[in-house]
Amino acid sequence: MEKLISGIAKFKSSSYEERKKLFSELANGQSPEVLFITCSDSRIDPNLVTQTEPGDLFIIRNAGNIVPPNQRNAGGVTASIEFAVAALGVQHIVVCGHSDCGAMKGALNLGALNDLPHVKDWLEHSRGAVEAVRARNGGDDSNILNQVTEENVLQQLQHLRTHPAVLAKLATGSIELHGWIYDIKHGSISSYDADKGAFVPVEEHYAEFMDADKRALKTA
């Protein structure tokens, strides 16, 4: 707690003061462009990784960056998705998994989670990803964590498409879905390329945006 309290004091005296105009604007509302769904893992900081400011991302975090399929008895994730899409009008949804994911390790061995019944039930939402990878690997569980992490992101993107608010926006082309994997050790992100059927470096997948940024820097 000492580190947190010290950080609050530092924020107030430095970061807040540097962005005082921004916080004044945010005090009256938000209009984020991106809904960012990622893991609760303490090693993941969406704003740090994307170098975004407060107000840029509407963030949902949970164990395993999971999106439960739409159902009548909605939970917090479902309600947050609906609000971000239908009320805030986000234009992009990113589901971001990460390397060395403890949730995916748990999904690979649900039998070991009997003492954590809620965690076990939650990770059932990733069972499809685990079974798909196992089928492709002939049931061999060795060295498949990265594959499961990637497949899980793709499964959660499929779950997103079951949510009415998301489906409506997809039907009009007013929202885009993105699947990312963050590599903690190397500080890199890969993005799913549907045409290639694989995760590729984000710089490659979004090359047109990268080039535009480079041109803007040269003319600035």
Beta strands, then each sheet from edge to edge (+ up, - down):
strand 1: 34-39
strand 2: 57-62
strand 3: 92-98
strand 4: 176-183
strand 5: 188-193
strand 6: 198-201
sheet 1: 2+ 1+ 3+ 4+ 5- 6+
end
